[in-house]
Structures are given as C-alpha cells and as structure tokens.
Amino acid sequence: MKARIYSVILLCVVAAGFTSAQKDYEEQWPGFRGPYASGIMDNAGTPENWNIEKGENIKWKTDIPGLGHSCPVIWDDYVFVTTSVSGSGKDSLKVGLYGDIDMVNDTSEHEFKVYCLDKNTGNIIWERVSHKGVPRTRRHTKSSQANSTPVTDGKHLLVMFGSEGMFCYDFEGNLLWKKDFGIINAGPYTEPEVEWGYGSSPVIHKGKFIVQCDVTGDDFLGLYEVTTGKEIWKVPRDEVSTWCSPAIYENNGKTQIIVNGYKHMGGYDFETGEEIWKMSGGGDAPVPTPVIAHDLIFINNAHGRYSPIYAVRPDARGDITLDIDSTTNEYIVWSIKRGGAYMQTNLIYGDYLYNLRGNGNLTCFEAKNGKEIYKQNLGVSGGVTASGVAADGKLYFTSENGDVFVIAAGPEYRLLSKNSMRDLCMATPGISDGILFFRTKNYLIAVSEQ
C-alpha cells in the first residue's frame, strides 16, 4: 500500500478520476517541497546510499556560484535554481546553533541569477542575471540574498528575490515580466532596524500566484496573474516578520490560502482574499509552511515563548485561538505548545507526522491525534535548517553540515544510512525520476542509483 499522504485536493481528484494535467503535476517537483508542498514523491526509486568522494550513485555534480538557500525545482527534464553572487567574492555563511541577530554588511554589487540545468546531465542550458546592484536590504549571517524557492506551472518560472523583485521567465529563458514589491525588510519585530532577508516562496494555483509578505512595515497577502503579474487582490495582514510560504487547500470547489504566522495564522478565500479563520499563539519568528494531510491543516513554528504544532480542521471559521490552558477546541483537533520545529516544515507521511528540530531531535507523532510515538536525537553535528522529504518508505533529513540521514518510515525509529554531501547544505532537496537533487553551498548534486 502506498504510504503517500495526499492532500484533500488530491483525494478529490482520485474520486473524480485523474486528468492528464493532474497526473503531470503529480510527477513534477514544481516548487518548495514538491507537489502541494507535501515533500513526498513515491514510486521514485531513490537511493539509500551514496558516496560523493567515490562517485557512488552520484549522477552529476555542477558548480553553482554565489550563495542561495532556495531549493531546486524540477519540471520534465529541467532543473531550476537561483543564487546571488557577491561582487566582493566573499559569500560568507555562518551555520550552527546560535542566537545572534548579526547581519552581513556586504554593500558590493551583487548578481541575482537563475539557472536552468539539464536534469539528466547537469549541464547548464541557460543562465540569466535577473538583477544587478547593491542589495536593497542586508541579510542574516545564516541567510542568503536568494532564499525564496522558484515555482513553475510548466510554462512559466517565477523567481522571487525579495526587495530586488519578482521575475517571470519562460522555459527558454526569456523574461516575460518583472514586478517590484518595494523594499522588503524582514527582521526581528523587537529591533526593526535589523535586516535578515526575505524568505517566503511564491505558490502557483489555477493560473494565479500568491505572495505572502510579512515584514517590518506593510504586511500583505496578494494574488496575481501568472501571465502578466497583474494584481487581482491584496489584503493587509497584522503580523511581525515571518519567512513562511503559503499553502493551498481545495475541497468541494472552494479554495483556501493557508498561512503561518505569529499573530495571524489562518485561512483566506482564494477568490476574494476575505479572511475565513485566524488564530494566534505561535512562535514569534515563524518559518515553516502549512501542510495538509488527513483532511487536517498542520501548522508548526517556534521562537520565543512557544513552539507549537497545531492540527486544524479545514472548516474552521472566525477566531479559533486556543484558551491559554487548552490544547483543543471546536476546530483544533490536537496541539502541543512546545516542541515544534523552528525552521523545518513538518513531514507527514503515511499515518505519521515527523517533527525534526534544529538540534537534531526527531519526534514522531500519530498525525490524526497527536499521540507521541517516539523521540530520537539523530546525532547531528551543528544544526538543521532543511525540511525533510520522503520517497518509497524512506525519510531524508539533511543537516547544515551536509549529512543526510535516511530513516525508515513508520512507528519505529530505524536509521538506514548516513551519507555526507561534503559541503554545507541549507536547502530542502528535490525529487524526480529516481533522482535526489541536493542544493549545497557550492553545488547542485544529483544522486541516483546507477
């Protein structure tokens, strides 16, 4: 039996019968964490073991200049990745577990670039400089100027560079349009002069794309036309800076945009931007993307007093914020107040939710009821930023130092292998046709059984 958990949108598709377009989408990795941000690609034939130094199960390895934490996206035989190349020649990156709010003061001219590579060979098909100039905002010492993962619908490629704007390309590398969202200053709400860099990734749905922009200043959620960049609606949000990407929930012809946050987690009507439900009570520097599985919406975040995980019913309405001593209510099926991951989006695979924290502590819960199944420290050297992905009964978790822990899915912890990428790794990997794509500090690496 397949272990893959489909979102409600997919369950509806199964009931009605797949169309060729929907099958096509299922087989692609079009944005952050793949189809519907699930992080899952079953029947993929991905390897359990590889060795960079010996070249074992390494299909190709391509240099990518500069620094970027954006994840690879794949459509058919194309792989897309973004980067920012500093004119100083010093793309500094400080990884590990630390709480400094330090910024990188690099005022040199940068090239904000997008690459298109051949999925099977790693050869660069084309590269484009989307923007060239001194960055309009600074970045955290653990961040980059290319944090947002691109997204594609198979015809258009949307590339977001925060304060430098959004750029839309076709698959031949032609620039179709660009859009300036102004200066986006994301940083700690307690110190508005601090700049950490923008991190939310756009999402495409039904010919429209969504931008979540929670920053120091004018927070908003917006819907735009993919073909032109034209604004359809834009609604204000009362939030602190977040680095979260939105998610889509669709059922019975109704579509919600689900957003993470600190003061304002919730759902918005896709057509109108009208708020459907909201809640507060999270960590005060949210990063993860909401995940939909088992007909529930899962939201996790951390930092400050709380580090919760919430399982929310999608028919929620109004303000569903929990009472201070409660973990459930009419619309919140289960929750924990502390223990949720800070940077990582939860991985929900089969009946289980896997919550990996930055210190390497992995907790497995029953997704439907929140029962804790096991807790295990992976023995990570340094920290973890990348989110987990899954394929064929295997979980892949990547540390910042480039160690990839391959773990058997299910209610018992079992480490299958540990493989080193021999480079720093901040980005979540992609999956396509039996290939794992790892974006490291200096390379894009394709791993597959040979």
C-alpha positions, 0 to 999 in steps of 0.5 A, a space after each residue: 500500500 502506498 504510504 503517500 499522504 495526499 492532500 484533500 485536493 488530491 483525494 478529490 481528484 482520485 474520486 473524480 478520476 485523474 486528468 492528464 494535467 493532474 497526473 503531470 503535476 503529480 510527477 513534477 517537483 514544481 516548487 518548495 517541497 514538491 507537489 502541494 508542498 507535501 515533500 513526498 514523491 513515491 514510486 521514485 526509486 531513490 537511493 539509500 546510499 551514496 558516496 560523493 568522494 567515490 562517485 557512488 550513485 552520484 549522477 552529476 555534480 555542477 558548480 553553482 556560484 554565489 550563495 542561495 538557500 532556495 531549493 531546486 525545482 524540477 519540471 520534465 527534464 529541467 532543473 531550476 535554481 537561483 543564487 546571488 553572487 557577491 561582487 566582493 567574492 566573499 559569500 560568507 555563511 555562518 551555520 550552527 546553533 546560535 542566537 545572534 541577530 548579526 547581519 552581513 554588511 556586504 554593500 558590493 554589487 551583487 548578481 541575482 541569477 537563475 539557472 536552468 540545468 539539464 536534469 539528466 546531465 547537469 549541464 547548464 542550458 541557460 543562465 540569466 542575471 535577473 538583477 544587478 546592484 547593491 542589495 536593497 536590504 542586508 541579510 542574516 549571517 545564516 541567510 542568503 540574498 536568494 532564499 525564496 524557492 522558484 515555482 513553475 506551472 510548466 510554462 512559466 518560472 517565477 523567481 522571487 528575490 525579495 526587495 530586488 523583485 519578482 521575475 517571470 521567465 519562460 522555459 527558454 529563458 526569456 523574461 516575460 515580466 518583472 514586478 517590484 514589491 518595494 523594499 522588503 525588510 524582514 527582521 526581528 519585530 523587537 529591533 526593526 532596524 535589523 535586516 535578515 532577508 526575505 524568505 517566503 516562496 511564491 505558490 502557483 494555483 489555477 493560473 494565479 500566484 500568491 505572495 505572502 509578505 510579512 515584514 517590518 512595515 506593510 504586511 500583505 497577502 496578494 494574488 496575481 496573474 501568472 501571465 502578466 503579474 497583474 494584481 487581482 487582490 491584496 489584503 493587509 495582514 497584522 503580523 511581525 516578520 515571518 519567512 513562511 510560504 503559503 499553502 493551498 487547500 481545495 475541497 468541494 470547489 472552494 479554495 483556501 490560502 493557508 498561512 503561518 504566522 505569529 499573530 495571524 495564522 489562518 485561512 483566506 478565500 482564494 477568490 476574494 482574499 476575505 479572511 475565513 479563520 485566524 488564530 494566534 499563539 505561535 512562535 514569534 519568528 515563524 518559518 515553516 509552511 502549512 501542510 495538509 494531510 488527513 483532511 487536517 491543516 498542520 501548522 508548526 513554528 517556534 521562537 520565543 515563548 512557544 513552539 507549537 504544532 497545531 492540527 486544524 480542521 479545514 472548516 474552521 471559521 472566525 477566531 479559533 485561538 486556543 484558551 491559554 490552558 487548552 490544547 483543543 477546541 471546536 476546530 483544533 483537533 490536537 496541539 502541543 505548545 512546545 516542541 515544534 520545529 523552528 525552521 523545518 516544515 513538518 513531514 507527514 507521511 503515511 499515518 505519521 507526522 515527523 517533527 525534526 528540530 534544529 538540534 537534531 531531535 526527531 519526534 514522531 507523532 500519530 498525525 490524526 491525534 497527536 499521540 507521541 510515538 517516539 523521540 530520537 536525537 539523530 546525532 547531528 553535528 551543528 544544526 538543521 535548517 532543511 525540511 525533510 522529504 520522503 520517497 518509497 518508505 524512506 525519510 531524508 533529513 539533511 543537516 547544515 553540515 551536509 549529512 543526510 540521514 535516511 530513516 525508515 518510515 513508520 512507528 519505529 525509529 530505524 536509521 538506514 544510512 548516513 551519507 555526507 554531501 561534503 559541503 554545507 547544505 541549507 536547502 530542502 532537496 528535490 525529487 524526480 525520476 529516481 533522482 535526489 537533487 541536493 542544493 549545497 553551498 557550492 553545488 547542485 548534486 544529483 544522486 541516483 542509483 546507477 
